[in-house]
């Protein structure tokens, strides 16, 4: 919002049908975090996270159900963390 303020948000519905089931895809909030880090000038940190996310997608394993896999949110996130 202007050059001095910014908002970073993973826009989606509340998804009450999957609440507490550990099956949500966290990609949107992770990408929002990457955008925030870039805005704050933390280019290296942003690149590390984004590159890790890309590697997980390229590998195609430990993906959440909406991406064709059967990993939980935690498993998907831990897979990203392996590459950071």
N, C-alpha and C positions, 0 to 999 in steps of 0.2 A: 504494500500500500504506500506508494510514493517511494522516494529514495531512502528514507530513514526508518521505515517500518515495513515489516513483511509478515505474512501469515502462511503457514505450511500445514496442510491438512490432507489426510487421506479421506476423500469424500466418498461416502457409500451409505447404505442404509444401516439400520441398527442390527439387523440379522438376528432377531431373537430366537429363531429356529436352530441356530448353531451356537448360541451363547453357552459357554462353559464346557463345550465338547472338544476343545483343542483341535479343531479342524479348519479354522479360518486361515486364509492365505494372507500373510503379513506384508506382501510385496508393496502395496500402496503406501503403508506407513513407513516402510524402509526407504522407499524412493522419496517420500516427503522429507525424511530426515536427510537424505543426500542433498536435496535442493536447499534445505536450511543450512547445512554445512557449507555449501558453495556460497550462499549469500553471506555467510559469516567470514568468508575468506579461507576456510579450512579445506582447500582443494585436495590435499593429499589424503585426508581422512575420508572425504567424499568419494574419491576415486577408489580407495581400498574397499569401501563398502559396495559401491556399484560394480566394481570388477568381480567381487566375490559373488554377488547376485547373478551376474552374467554367467560365471563359471557353473553355478548350480543349474541354471537353465540349460546351458550347453550340455552338461553331463546328463541331464534328464532323469536323475535318480533323486529320491527323497523329495518329490514334489507333492504338493497338497492335492486333494481330490479334484478340485476344479481345474487343475492343470494336467489331469490324467494320471496322477500318482495316487498313493495311499498313505503318504506321510502325514503325521500330525503337524500342527503348527510348531511345536517344540522341535520335532525332528527336522523340519524344513529350515528353521532358524539355526539350529546347530550345524546343519550342513553349510550354511552361509558362513558361520563363524569359523569353520575349518579353514576357509580361504583368506581370512583377514589376518 
